[in-house]
Amino acid sequence: MRRATTVLLSSVLAAGGLVTLAPPAAATQPTVRDLTITVTGLGPEKRTCEIDADLYLPAGASKHRPVPALLTTNGFGGTKEDQADYALGFGEHGYAALAYTGLGFVDGDTCPITLDDVEHDGAAASQLLRFLGGDPAISAVDDATGKRVRVDQVVREDARTGVRHDPQVGMIGGSYGGQIQFATAGFENKARTNRLDAIVPQITWNDLSYSLAPENGSLPGGTARSGSVSASGTGVFKYQWAALFTTLGVANGVQDYQALLADPAQFEAFFTAASLSRNCANFEPEVCTALGEVATVGYPSQASIRYLRSNSVASYMRNVRVPTLLGQGQADTLFNLQESVATYTALKRQGTPVSLMWQSWGHSSSTPQPGELDERHPARSLQGAAALAWFDHYVRDRGPTPPQGFAYYRDWVHEATGDITRAYAVAPSYPVGTERTYHLSSTGPDGGALVPSPRQVARGTSAYSSVAPIGPNYTETSALDQTGAVTDPPGTSIRFSTEPLAAPLDVVGSPRLTVQLTAPAVALSQQAGPAGQLVAYAKVYDVGPEGAVELPHRLISPVRVTDVTRPVTIELPGIVHRFEQGHRLAVVLAGGDLAYRGSTAPQQVALTTGPGVVQQLSVPVVSR
């Protein structure tokens, strides 16, 4: 087993799944030009938007010595400046780059945020691809000189593909700057132009309705391994993250609106009824509708769920045929690992070249480990070198075909060795390991036990209740604090724990909890719809020998149970975690969480164990 793993790791390191680190490149920095690019005909409104962009050209790039190119844009609330390190770093490896501020963010233009949809954001990025392909129809002006700019320094593939203004080009970026890559690929594929050659989306979503209102009890097939997290039920609103992004979006809009004050004609035109109907606090009106619903009734309507889903790769996956190196953060309570599993599985199933990396960093802890990702010097870091190898092969047409596998970061290995390369494990695909099943029993060190055999299950009942729509149970303050103690006040949760482990237990993937709950009042009210349905929060704890609780990366799985009279299977968060010898693995059901908007009415819930009742936890375990 050790030799097989070593051979596999070596091949991945050599070919781009993870890549051997290179010495510093001796190269001249690219030149940079600040541009304003006009994109037209966006969406059904046929909007015209002005995009703030920087064009980076590596030394020596010319019409006679053209180079490949990258397109990159910011995460939510950011600007083109956030992508400067990528542009400079890949520029030193011979790539031109166009870094731009996404629609709706601070760029002096009043086009609203459209949540990375295909018909606005994807269409705009498609025109930027044409600009890189030398299309004179795309108006670009150098802000310093006022002169029109046309690109002729990028390699063209028109003769090979039969598509006009087709550059050698890839895309890279994270979060909001990750989803735009899918939107661009989807737009290009639907238009049958397919100018985009490769993408490297990081820490982004599969289905935004799941991201902002997750429902982990009605996933297709019960798991993200189905290739989807688009649940059939109504999710539980992630209000803290949503509040953060709403605030950022509004603040960006305010800064852009300030530019209107200097031009009375623009100011008057913007504040017409027609304009305001298309722009709600710098968002599309559907966003404000969804926020209003949650504020009044506590959950999004099916129309809002459909809108959020339409702004997600889940709704147009079949149109994404571009080789995809997908990175997702283990430390991420916004876009969790399950979203990457769904995207990876769906792309792999349809034959799209895809590789998946579960990295240490994400929205909840955004600093990579030393040597993990260096945007400014990509070849000196594992993820940067992997992206470079991906682009060299699929964009530049040089180098070996990168493997289409699965790699994941193990913090316990990194802590023991300080070696980022050894900290990553690799496998041919996801999932890995085997499932180990525990059965819930009514007696144990925390009031409930997890036992290996159904014959060890004791008959009994555990009960808890919710007491408020928000909280009182605490796991995190989304995006702001991951240090506070995890708490479950008495009576608000039930816990089932193993005996102290005789050996370390390595979990890679999503455990699944199958339970039959009893809630008589909810059984009567659930027919009224989501407002009357049971809301619960499932989570896995690592309990130390002295009772200290660790919730891996503060990840939990909310669920809104459609029918409490039937068993429900809850997919728990994807994790990569070692439960050390002497520790206990515990599964918890709670009635509230301070980061979510739960049920308005208090709910009494019981769970009974004993013969004939299936109450079990399945855990994906990787042997050492």
C-alpha positions in Angstrom: 0.0 0.0 0.0 2.8 2.4 0.9 4.6 1.8 -2.4 1.4 2.2 -4.5 0.7 5.5 -2.8 4.3 6.7 -3.3 4.1 5.8 -7.0 0.8 7.5 -7.5 1.9 10.6 -5.6 5.1 10.8 -7.7 3.1 10.6 -11.0 0.7 13.3 -9.9 3.5 15.5 -8.7 5.2 15.2 -12.1 2.1 15.7 -14.2 0.1 18.5 -12.6 -2.4 17.1 -10.1 0.2 18.3 -7.6 3.5 19.4 -9.1 7.1 19.5 -8.0 8.1 23.0 -6.9 10.3 25.0 -9.3 13.1 27.5 -8.5 12.3 31.2 -8.9 11.7 32.2 -12.5 14.2 34.7 -13.9 11.9 36.8 -15.9 11.0 40.5 -16.5 7.7 41.7 -15.1 4.9 42.1 -17.5 3.8 45.6 -18.6 0.4 46.7 -17.5 -2.2 48.9 -19.3 -5.4 50.2 -17.6 -8.3 49.8 -19.9 -12.0 50.5 -20.0 -13.8 47.8 -22.1 -17.4 48.3 -23.2 -19.5 45.1 -23.3 -23.0 45.2 -24.9 -26.2 43.3 -25.3 -26.1 41.7 -21.9 -29.2 39.7 -20.8 -32.7 40.3 -21.9 -32.4 44.0 -21.0 -29.5 44.3 -23.6 -27.4 46.1 -21.1 -24.3 48.0 -21.9 -21.6 48.0 -19.2 -18.2 49.4 -18.9 -15.6 47.1 -17.5 -12.5 48.3 -15.6 -9.6 46.0 -16.7 -5.8 45.7 -16.6 -4.0 44.1 -19.5 -0.7 42.4 -18.6 1.7 41.5 -21.4 4.8 39.5 -20.7 8.2 40.7 -21.9 8.7 40.0 -25.6 5.0 39.4 -26.4 4.2 40.9 -29.9 2.2 40.2 -33.0 5.1 38.1 -34.3 5.7 36.4 -31.0 2.2 35.9 -29.6 1.7 34.3 -26.2 -1.2 32.4 -24.5 -3.5 34.3 -22.2 -5.5 34.1 -18.9 -8.7 35.9 -17.9 -9.3 36.5 -14.2 -11.7 38.4 -12.0 -12.3 39.2 -8.4 -14.2 37.5 -5.6 -17.4 39.1 -4.2 -16.8 42.7 -3.2 -13.3 42.9 -4.7 -11.8 44.5 -7.8 -9.3 43.8 -10.5 -6.4 44.7 -8.2 -7.1 41.5 -6.2 -5.9 39.5 -9.3 -2.6 41.3 -9.8 -0.5 38.6 -8.3 -2.0 35.9 -10.5 -1.5 38.2 -13.6 2.1 39.0 -12.7 3.0 35.5 -11.6 1.7 33.7 -14.7 3.1 36.6 -16.8 6.6 35.6 -15.7 5.8 32.2 -17.2 4.8 33.7 -20.6 1.1 34.3 -20.2 -0.7 37.5 -21.0 -3.5 38.2 -18.5 -6.6 40.3 -18.5 -7.7 41.1 -14.9 -11.1 42.8 -14.6 -13.5 44.0 -12.0 -16.7 42.0 -12.2 -20.1 43.5 -13.0 -21.6 45.4 -10.1 -18.5 46.0 -8.1 -16.5 49.2 -7.7 -15.6 50.3 -11.3 -17.5 53.5 -11.9 -20.2 51.7 -13.7 -23.8 51.2 -12.4 -24.6 47.8 -13.8 -25.9 45.7 -10.9 -24.5 42.5 -9.4 -26.1 39.6 -11.3 -24.6 36.7 -9.3 -22.4 35.3 -12.0 -25.2 34.3 -14.3 -24.6 33.1 -17.8 -26.6 35.8 -19.7 -25.0 38.8 -18.0 -21.6 37.8 -16.4 -20.9 34.9 -18.8 -21.8 37.0 -21.8 -19.6 39.8 -20.6 -16.6 37.5 -20.1 -17.2 36.0 -23.5 -16.7 39.4 -25.1 -13.5 39.8 -23.1 -12.3 36.5 -24.6 -13.1 38.0 -28.0 -11.1 41.1 -27.1 -8.1 38.8 -26.2 -8.7 37.2 -29.6 -8.3 40.6 -31.4 -11.9 41.3 -32.2 -12.1 45.0 -33.3 -15.8 45.0 -32.5 -15.0 45.1 -28.8 -14.4 48.7 -27.7 -11.4 49.0 -25.4 -9.8 52.3 -24.5 -6.4 52.9 -22.8 -7.3 55.1 -19.8 -3.9 56.8 -19.8 -3.8 57.8 -23.5 -7.5 57.7 -24.5 -6.6 55.5 -27.5 -8.4 52.4 -28.7 -6.7 49.1 -28.0 -6.7 46.0 -30.0 -4.8 42.8 -28.9 -2.6 41.1 -31.4 0.0 39.7 -29.0 -2.1 36.6 -28.0 -1.9 33.2 -29.9 -5.0 32.7 -32.1 -6.6 29.3 -32.7 -9.1 30.5 -35.4 -7.6 28.3 -38.1 -7.7 25.1 -36.0 -11.2 25.7 -34.4 -13.0 27.6 -37.2 -14.1 30.2 -34.6 -13.3 33.8 -35.2 -11.2 35.7 -32.6 -10.4 32.5 -30.7 -7.4 33.1 -28.4 -5.4 30.5 -26.5 -6.9 31.3 -23.1 -7.7 29.9 -19.7 -9.4 31.3 -16.6 -8.4 31.3 -12.9 -9.9 32.8 -9.8 -11.8 32.0 -6.6 -15.3 32.2 -5.1 -17.3 34.7 -7.2 -14.3 34.7 -9.5 -14.6 30.9 -9.7 -18.2 30.6 -10.6 -17.8 33.1 -13.5 -15.5 30.5 -15.1 -18.4 28.1 -15.3 -20.8 30.8 -16.5 -18.3 31.7 -19.3 -17.8 28.1 -20.3 -21.5 27.6 -20.3 -22.1 30.7 -22.5 -19.4 29.7 -24.9 -20.6 26.2 -25.3 -24.2 27.2 -25.8 -23.0 29.6 -28.5 -20.9 26.8 -30.0 -17.8 28.9 -30.0 -15.9 27.3 -27.1 -13.1 29.8 -27.0 -12.2 28.9 -23.4 -9.6 26.2 -23.2 -9.2 25.4 -19.5 -10.5 26.7 -16.1 -9.2 26.6 -12.5 -12.2 27.6 -10.3 -11.5 27.7 -6.5 -13.7 27.8 -3.5 -16.9 28.3 -5.4 -20.5 27.0 -5.4 -22.4 24.3 -7.2 -25.9 25.5 -6.4 -26.3 28.9 -4.7 -29.6 28.0 -3.3 -27.9 25.2 -1.4 -25.0 27.5 -0.4 -27.3 30.1 1.2 -30.2 27.9 2.3 -28.7 24.3 2.7 -31.0 21.3 3.0 -29.1 18.1 3.6 -32.0 15.7 4.2 -33.4 15.6 0.6 -30.3 15.6 -1.6 -30.7 13.5 -4.8 -29.8 10.0 -3.9 -29.2 11.2 -0.3 -25.7 12.4 -1.1 -23.6 15.0 -3.1 -22.0 11.9 -4.7 -25.1 11.8 -6.9 -23.6 14.8 -8.7 -26.1 17.3 -7.2 -26.8 19.2 -4.0 -30.0 20.6 -5.4 -32.3 19.4 -2.7 -36.0 18.8 -3.3 -37.0 20.5 0.0 -36.7 24.0 1.3 -33.4 24.8 3.0 -32.4 26.6 6.2 -31.3 30.2 5.6 -27.6 30.9 6.3 -28.4 34.5 7.4 -25.0 35.6 8.7 -23.2 34.9 5.4 -26.1 36.3 3.4 -26.0 39.5 5.5 -22.3 39.9 4.9 -22.6 39.7 1.1 -25.7 41.9 1.0 -23.7 44.6 2.9 -20.7 44.3 0.6 -22.9 44.5 -2.5 -24.7 47.5 -1.3 -21.5 49.2 -0.3 -20.0 48.6 -3.7 -23.1 50.1 -5.3 -22.9 53.2 -3.2 -19.3 53.8 -4.3 -20.3 53.5 -7.9 -23.3 55.8 -7.5 -21.1 58.5 -6.2 -19.7 58.9 -9.7 -23.2 59.8 -10.9 -23.2 62.9 -8.7 -20.7 64.5 -11.0 -23.0 64.1 -14.1 -26.6 65.4 -13.7 -27.7 63.7 -16.9 -26.5 60.3 -15.8 -28.0 60.8 -12.3 -31.4 61.6 -13.8 -31.3 58.7 -16.2 -30.3 56.2 -13.5 -33.1 57.2 -11.1 -35.9 56.6 -13.6 -38.6 54.0 -12.7 -37.3 51.7 -15.5 -33.8 51.8 -14.1 -34.8 51.2 -10.5 -36.9 48.2 -11.5 -33.6 46.6 -12.7 -31.5 47.5 -9.8 -32.3 46.8 -6.2 -29.6 48.2 -3.9 -27.0 47.2 -6.5 -28.5 43.7 -7.0 -31.0 42.2 -9.4 -34.6 42.6 -8.0 -34.9 38.8 -7.4 -32.1 39.0 -4.7 -34.1 41.6 -2.7 -37.2 39.5 -3.1 -35.4 36.5 -1.6 -34.1 38.6 1.3 -37.5 40.0 2.0 -39.0 36.5 2.1 -36.5 35.3 4.7 -37.0 38.4 6.8 -40.8 37.9 6.9 -41.5 34.1 6.8 -38.0 32.7 7.6 -37.2 30.8 4.4 -36.9 31.4 0.6 -39.8 30.6 -1.8 -39.5 28.1 -4.5 -39.2 31.0 -7.0 -36.2 32.4 -5.1 -34.7 28.9 -4.9 -35.1 28.6 -8.7 -33.5 32.0 -9.2 -30.5 31.2 -7.1 -30.1 27.8 -8.7 -30.2 29.4 -12.2 -27.1 31.4 -11.2 -25.2 28.2 -10.6 -23.3 25.7 -12.6 -25.8 23.1 -11.3 -28.3 24.4 -13.8 -26.1 24.2 -16.9 -23.6 21.6 -16.1 -24.1 19.8 -19.4 -22.7 22.9 -21.2 -19.4 22.8 -19.2 -17.0 20.8 -21.4 -13.8 22.7 -20.5 -11.0 20.9 -18.6 -11.5 21.8 -15.0 -9.0 21.8 -12.1 -11.4 22.3 -9.2 -10.1 23.5 -5.8 -12.3 23.6 -2.6 -11.5 24.6 0.9 -11.8 22.4 3.9 -12.1 25.5 6.0 -15.2 26.9 4.4 -18.7 27.2 5.9 -19.9 29.2 2.9 -19.2 26.8 0.0 -18.6 23.4 1.6 -16.8 20.4 0.2 -20.1 18.8 -0.8 -20.5 21.4 -3.4 -17.2 20.5 -5.0 -18.1 16.8 -4.8 -21.3 17.5 -6.8 -19.5 19.5 -9.4 -16.7 17.0 -9.7 -19.0 14.0 -10.0 -21.2 15.6 -12.6 -18.3 16.7 -14.7 -16.6 13.4 -14.5 -19.8 11.5 -15.4 -20.3 13.5 -18.5 -16.7 13.0 -19.7 -15.3 16.5 -18.9 -11.7 16.3 -17.9 -11.7 17.2 -14.2 -9.4 17.0 -11.2 -10.4 17.8 -7.6 -8.2 19.3 -4.8 -9.4 19.7 -1.2 -7.1 22.4 0.1 -6.5 23.7 3.7 -7.9 27.3 3.1 -11.3 28.6 2.2 -13.8 31.4 3.1 -13.5 30.6 6.8 -9.7 30.6 7.0 -8.3 32.3 3.9 -4.5 31.9 4.4 -2.9 28.9 2.6 -0.3 26.9 4.4 3.3 27.7 3.5 4.1 26.3 0.1 0.4 25.5 -0.7 -0.5 28.5 -2.9 1.6 31.4 -4.0 -0.3 33.5 -6.5 2.7 35.8 -7.2 5.1 32.9 -7.8 2.9 30.0 -8.8 5.7 27.5 -9.6 6.9 27.7 -6.0 3.7 26.3 -4.6 1.7 23.1 -5.0 -1.5 24.6 -6.1 0.1 27.2 -8.2 2.3 24.7 -10.0 -0.7 22.4 -10.5 -2.6 25.3 -12.2 0.5 26.1 -14.3 0.8 22.5 -15.5 -3.0 22.5 -16.2 -2.8 25.6 -18.3 0.5 24.6 -20.0 -1.2 21.4 -21.3 -4.7 22.5 -22.1 -4.1 26.1 -23.1 -0.5 26.2 -24.3 -0.5 22.7 -25.8 2.7 21.7 -24.1 3.6 19.2 -21.3 2.0 15.9 -20.3 -1.7 15.4 -19.8 -2.4 16.1 -16.1 -4.0 13.3 -14.1 -7.7 13.5 -13.4 -7.6 12.5 -9.7 -8.4 13.6 -6.2 -6.0 15.2 -3.7 -6.7 16.3 -0.1 -4.8 18.1 2.6 -4.2 16.4 6.0 -3.5 18.9 8.8 -2.2 16.2 11.1 0.5 15.2 8.7 1.5 18.8 8.1 1.7 19.5 11.8 3.9 16.4 12.3 6.3 17.0 9.3 6.1 20.6 8.2 6.1 19.2 4.7 3.3 20.5 2.4 3.9 17.8 -0.2 3.6 15.0 2.3 0.6 16.7 3.8 -1.4 16.0 0.6 -2.7 12.5 -0.1 -3.8 11.5 -3.6 -6.2 9.0 -5.1 -7.4 8.2 -8.6 -10.8 9.6 -7.8 -13.3 10.6 -5.1 -14.7 9.0 -2.9 -11.9 7.2 -1.0 -11.8 4.7 1.9 -14.6 2.5 3.2 -17.7 3.2 5.2 -17.8 2.3 8.9 -21.2 2.1 10.5 -22.1 3.0 14.1 -25.5 2.5 15.7 -27.1 5.0 18.0 -27.9 3.7 21.5 -29.6 5.5 24.3 -26.9 5.1 27.0 -23.3 6.3 26.8 -20.8 8.9 28.1 -22.8 11.8 26.8 -26.2 10.4 27.3 -26.1 8.5 24.0 -23.7 6.0 22.5 -22.4 5.1 19.1 -21.9 1.3 19.1 -20.4 -0.9 16.3 -23.1 -3.6 16.4 -26.9 -3.4 16.4 -26.9 -6.1 19.1 -25.3 -3.6 21.5 -28.1 -1.0 21.1 -30.0 -0.2 24.2 -33.6 0.8 24.2 -34.3 4.3 25.3 -35.3 7.9 24.3 -33.3 11.1 24.0 -35.0 14.4 23.6 -34.3 18.1 22.8 -36.1 21.2 21.8 -35.6 24.4 19.8 -36.2 27.6 21.7 -35.8 30.4 19.1 -35.5 31.0 15.4 -31.8 31.9 15.8 -29.6 30.0 18.3 -28.9 29.6 21.1 -26.5 26.9 20.0 -23.2 28.4 18.7 -20.8 27.1 16.1 -19.3 30.2 14.5 -19.8 33.8 13.6 -19.7 33.4 9.8 -16.6 35.0 8.2 -15.7 36.8 11.4 -14.9 34.4 14.2 -13.9 30.8 14.3 -12.4 30.8 17.8 -15.4 30.9 20.1 -16.2 27.8 22.1 -18.8 25.5 20.4 -21.8 25.4 22.8 -25.1 23.5 23.1 -27.1 24.8 26.1 -28.8 22.1 28.1 -32.0 20.7 26.5 -31.2 22.0 23.0 -29.4 19.0 21.6 -28.7 15.3 21.9 -25.3 13.7 21.5 -24.2 10.1 20.7 -20.5 9.2 21.2 -18.2 6.3 20.6 -16.0 4.8 23.4 -12.5 6.3 23.4 -10.8 5.2 20.2 -8.2 2.5 20.5 -6.4 3.9 17.4 -6.5 7.0 15.3 -9.5 7.3 12.9 -9.0 9.2 9.7 -12.3 10.4 8.1 -12.2 11.7 4.5 -15.6 12.7 3.1 -19.2 13.1 4.4 -20.6 10.9 7.1 -24.3 10.2 6.8 -26.8 10.0 9.6 -30.0 8.1 9.3 -32.6 8.7 12.0 -36.3 8.3 12.8 -37.4 11.3 14.9 -40.6 11.8 16.8 -42.2 15.3 16.9 -46.0 15.0 17.3 -46.6 18.8 17.1 -44.5 19.1 14.0 -46.3 16.1 12.4 -49.5 18.1 12.7 -48.1 21.4 11.4 -45.8 20.2 8.6 -48.7 19.9 6.1 -48.8 23.7 6.1 -45.4 23.8 4.3 -41.9 24.8 5.3 -43.0 27.1 8.1 -44.4 24.1 10.0 -41.6 21.6 9.2 -38.9 20.4 11.5 -35.6 22.3 11.4 -32.6 20.5 12.8 -28.8 20.8 12.7 -26.5 17.8 12.5 -22.8 17.9 13.3 -19.9 15.7 14.2 -17.7 16.5 17.2 -14.2 15.3 18.1 -14.4 15.0 21.9 -11.0 15.0 23.7 -10.1 12.8 26.8 -11.0 15.7 29.1 -14.2 16.5 27.3 -13.1 19.4 25.1 -15.2 19.6 22.0 -13.8 20.3 18.5 -16.2 20.8 15.6 -14.0 20.2 12.5 -13.8 23.6 10.7 -17.1 24.7 12.3 -19.1 22.8 9.7 -22.7 21.6 10.3 -25.5 20.3 8.2 -28.9 22.0 8.5 -32.0 20.1 7.5 -35.7 21.0 7.1 -37.5 17.6 7.3 -40.5 17.4 5.0 -42.1 14.5 6.7 -41.1 13.9 10.3 -43.1 10.6 10.4 -40.6 8.9 8.1 -36.8 8.2 8.5 -34.5 10.9 7.2 -30.9 10.5 6.0 -28.8 13.6 6.6 -25.5 14.0 4.8 -23.1 15.6 7.2 -20.4 18.0 6.1 -17.4 16.8 4.1 -14.3 16.8 6.3 -10.7 15.6 6.3 -10.0 14.9 10.0 -8.1 12.6 12.3 -9.8 11.5 15.5 -6.8 10.8 17.7 -6.4 7.7 19.9 -8.3 8.2 23.1 -10.7 10.7 21.6 -14.3 10.0 20.9 -16.3 10.6 17.7 -19.7 12.1 18.5 -22.8 12.9 16.3 -25.1 15.7 17.5 -28.6 16.9 16.6 -29.4 20.4 17.7 -32.5 22.6 17.5 -30.8 25.8 16.7 -27.7 27.6 15.5 -26.7 31.3 15.8 -25.5 31.4 12.1 -28.9 30.2 10.7 -32.5 31.2 10.6 -34.5 28.2 11.9 -38.1 27.5 12.9 -40.2 30.4 14.3 -42.2 28.0 16.6 -40.4 26.0 19.3 -40.2 22.3 18.4 -40.0 19.3 20.7 -38.1 16.4 19.2 -37.3 12.9 20.5 -35.2 10.0 19.2 -35.9 6.5 20.4 -33.4 3.6 20.0 -34.0 -0.1 20.3 -34.7 -3.3 18.2 -36.4 -2.7 14.9 -35.5 1.0 14.6 -32.7 2.0 12.3 -30.7 4.9 13.9 -27.2 4.8 12.5 -24.2 6.8 11.4 -22.0 5.8 8.4 -18.5 7.3 8.4 -16.0 7.2 5.4 -12.7 6.0 6.9 -9.3 5.9 5.2 -6.9 3.2 6.4 -3.3 4.2 6.9 
